[in-house]
Amino acid sequence: MDDTHTLPATPKQIAYARALALRNHIPLPWEVQQDRRSISAWIEAQAARQSSAAQDNRPSSRQVAFAERLAQIKRRAVPDECFRDKRLMSKWIEGNK
């Protein structure tokens, strides 16, 4: 690859990459910070990784709405931990139908 035409990473890219590294608890490699293409690819991969990981465990809005309707009918509360884990929410719903 010809290094004469690579552009350096922008300060905004570096700042965002550092924020993603902190949020995902991973190091930000020095090599990635050296050019725009590398840091852009790294940012894209880390942003996708974080968002899908956070979304995978949480119950869907439909699950939450259904559980809240069941709770109202049964006159009980949905436990707080169910709002953080879709498997727990599913078990609670099955046990309270």
Order of alpha helices (4+ residues) and beta strands (2+ residues): alpha-alpha-alpha-alpha
